[in-house]
Amino acid sequence: MDHIFVELNPIRLIMKYIRIVFLVVLFFVACHSLKKNQTVNHSEDFNQFYYRFHTDSIYQLERIKFPLEGRRYDNDEEIRWSRKNWQQLKYTVYEVDTNQYKVEFDATDTLVFERIYIPNSGFDFQCKYKLIDGRWFLVYCMDQNL
């Protein structure tokens, strides 16, 4: 009867176990990396932002991207918005007297546009809010009162 002899080389056994451990660790690192790269949508709710934006002056300044695009036009004067000359927005489009003013409001998941105006009067107020890194910011404001 032939005997089958298995060579039990301790170095080969250790190398085999090291390869197995390495593959297991690599598998877990790859799974963790995939999980980390999956973006979870934790975007700020626009309505909550919008209410706080109009009621909290400090929060409002924090959520304006200065230098702000747009201008303020008052009679013949054109003024660029800055932190120093910014006038707090206190009223939402929901509070506007629609018997006196026309209101436009258009929203997507990442951009909100509002316009309050009186046709053929020279009064026109527009704002754009944009979702940036999951947070809403005012990125444009035009206030015209000619």
KAGIHU-V957479 format. One record per residue. RES is the residue in three letters. SS is DSSP state (hx for helix, st for strand, lp for the rest). Layout:
BEGIN
res:ss
RES:SS
RES:SS
END
This chain:
BEGIN
res:ss
MET:lp
ASP:lp
HIS:lp
ILE:lp
PHE:lp
VAL:lp
GLU:lp
LEU:lp
ASN:lp
PRO:hx
ILE:hx
ARG:hx
LEU:hx
ILE:hx
MET:hx
LYS:hx
TYR:hx
ILE:hx
ARG:hx
ILE:hx
VAL:hx
PHE:hx
LEU:hx
VAL:hx
VAL:hx
LEU:hx
PHE:hx
PHE:hx
VAL:hx
ALA:hx
CYS:hx
HIS:hx
SER:hx
LEU:hx
LYS:hx
LYS:hx
ASN:hx
GLN:lp
THR:lp
VAL:lp
ASN:lp
HIS:lp
SER:lp
GLU:lp
ASP:lp
PHE:hx
ASN:hx
GLN:hx
PHE:hx
TYR:hx
TYR:hx
ARG:hx
PHE:hx
HIS:hx
THR:hx
ASP:lp
SER:hx
ILE:hx
TYR:hx
GLN:hx
LEU:hx
GLU:hx
ARG:lp
ILE:st
LYS:st
PHE:st
PRO:st
LEU:st
GLU:st
GLY:lp
ARG:st
ARG:st
TYR:st
ASP:st
ASN:lp
ASP:lp
GLU:st
GLU:st
ILE:st
ARG:st
TRP:lp
SER:lp
ARG:lp
LYS:lp
ASN:lp
TRP:lp
GLN:lp
GLN:lp
LEU:lp
LYS:lp
TYR:lp
THR:lp
VAL:hx
TYR:hx
GLU:hx
VAL:lp
ASP:lp
THR:lp
ASN:lp
GLN:lp
TYR:lp
LYS:st
VAL:st
GLU:st
PHE:st
ASP:st
ALA:st
THR:lp
ASP:lp
THR:lp
LEU:st
VAL:st
PHE:st
GLU:st
ARG:st
ILE:st
TYR:st
ILE:st
PRO:lp
ASN:lp
SER:lp
GLY:lp
PHE:st
ASP:st
PHE:st
GLN:st
CYS:st
LYS:st
TYR:st
LYS:st
LEU:st
ILE:st
ASP:lp
GLY:lp
ARG:st
TRP:st
PHE:st
LEU:st
VAL:st
TYR:st
CYS:st
MET:st
ASP:st
GLN:st
ASN:st
LEU:lp
END
